[in-house]
Amino acid sequence: MSGKEDLRIRSKVISEGVNRVPNRAMLRAVGFQDEDFKKPMIGVASTWSEVTPCNIHIDQLAVEAKKGIKEHGGAPLIFNTITVSDGISMGHEGMLFSLPSREIIADSIEIVVNAERFDGVVAIGGCDKNTPACLMAIGRMNLPAVYVYGGTIQPGKLDGKDVDIVTAFEAVGQYHEGKISDEQLHQVECHVCPGAGACGGMYTANTMASAAEAMGMSLPGSSSTSAIAHSKAEECAAAGKTVLELLEKRIFPRDIMTKEAFENAITVVMALGGSTNAFLHLLAIAHSVQVDLTLDDFERIRRKVPHLADLKPSGKYVMQDLNDIGGVPGVMKLLLEQGLLHGDCMTVTGKTLAENLAVLEPLKENQVIIRPFDNPLKSSGPLVVLKGNLAPDGAVAKMSGLKKLRFAGPARVYNSEEEATQAIMGDEIRKGDVVVIRYAGPKGGPGMPEMLSVTAMIVGKGLGGEVALITDGRFSGGSHGFVVGHVAPEAQVGGPIALLQEGDLITIDSETQEINFQVSPEELELRVKSWQKPSPKFSSGVLAKYARLVSSASRGAVTDLDIS
């Protein structure tokens, strides 16, 4: 490139096109001056909102990114998009809107960036759906871009112990069991979320941030730096500089988010023991960049990657603890040394993954959060793909922290989360039962709600690991126990889970990777003939639209799948 004026490609339409006078007049009204029309226009996509601590601070981070862009020769403009709080929407009808918010965030970023003809993007996200949504939009547009994670929350402290939002959900079950008092429950409520940042364990937000860094779409260290750290603001300013360098070097997201980069992301997620939602979101991001990624890829990688991180929800520690001993870069450096990462993958720094990691410090000595390779928590990844006559297209189980690798028991079948909740709270569930919550998939929910409240109640009632839970919905990254989600095909489209009856014997085996129910071919044929597809739960509005468009969970639950 000969000079910075050449960096303006798309924005030339605004500053030099046939309508340049009215276009420029409107931009002058928002602060542009003559020299700004000679610079590349960079959009700063902010997910700031007061509805969740995950995003409460992102307005200030967006300002820092804008400063970084301006100081290094760009013309920045901040725009906003929505977010929802998964924690607040959990356990009631609000959760139906959580996964659809991912599509709306991605669509809105794509719309604004294309309508305004920006030359590049810095996207800043916090809560669970923000990271995948931002990366989906970035992948679709394929403009030079950097993703910045808003950062993790500090752990709360209660009675000398770390507590977090999952503590609160589990405390509800303990309260109903009479194990804690009103005042103890209130104290949990008051201490679990001390300030800004996303939920602190290796839940979905931290999982997807780690995946974004592993893919090379974030600056090194982005995923483990806490929300309130001064270095997070510095990172945003650096991202502003970096996006201009990407534009000058002509490095685009699809140069970075290759098949090998997705394999790196899956490797890191497995080693960290991340959320099952990683399957859903990485499949969706891969779709946006036209990379062929399937559940089989997850399983292929899982078999060779050990589970190393003793992190919540099934372990002891939180993201802040990991950051203190070297963070995600330290883990990636270890994985690279073991030959488990593709070190030649390009990243947003303009350098390869191996080059980035070469100048970073390894994990601290004598730390106890990341296990050595000769003493892992599990010799292979804990996120297991299951298939069988109950889930021909696949289901996902998280097997971290469990002693049992096989579970067999009678089906306790419920057609909604509410029905199952009432049964659990009414002490109708016994050890050995397999709780089935169906018609909760992408189309059936609609919106594929998470089941954190249900799993937390099971744990709170002392049934963790003693009761299995199967759903065509999904689980929060904070869920733990013997849980299987993403069952596909889902009940709403007549998948086998719709044909289950009370008392059917279900077998879940993580070693053979099977999920089956005992039913004769003749009986199954009768059930197929008698099954009637339920009417959609919504006939208008965003959920009706979503249910019509959304794909199977086994394909990422995307809404722009070409089915022609």
Buried (B, 14 or more C-beta within 10 A) or exposed (E): EEEBEEBBBBBBBBBEEEEBEEBBEEBEEEEBEEEBBBBBBBBBBBBBBEBBBBBBBBBBBBBBBBBBBBEBBBBBBBBBBBBBBBBBBBBEBBBBBBBBBBBBBBBBBBEBBBEBBBBBBBBBBBBBBBBBBBBBBBBBBBBBBBBBBBBBBBBBEBEEEBBBBBBBBBBBBBBBBEEBEEEBBEBBEEBBBBEBBBBBBBBBBBBBBBBBBBBBBBBBBBBBBBBBBEEBBBBBBBBBBBBBBBBBEEBBBBBBBBBBBBBBBBBBBBBBBBBBBBBBBBBBBBBBBEBEBBBEBBBEBBEBBBBBBBBBBBBEBBBBBBBBBBBBBBBBBBBBEBEBBBBEBBBBBBBBBBBBBEEBEBBEEEBEBBBEBEEBBBEBBBBBBBBBBBBBBBBBBBBBBBEEEEBBBBBBBBBBBBEBBEBBBEEEBEEEBBBBBBBBBBBBBBBBBBBBBBBBBBBBBBBBBBBBBBBBBBBBBBBBBBBBBBBBBBBBBBBBBBBBEEEBEBBBBBEEBBBBBEBEEEEBEEBEEEEEEEEBBBEEEBBBBBBEBBBBBBBBBBBBBEEE
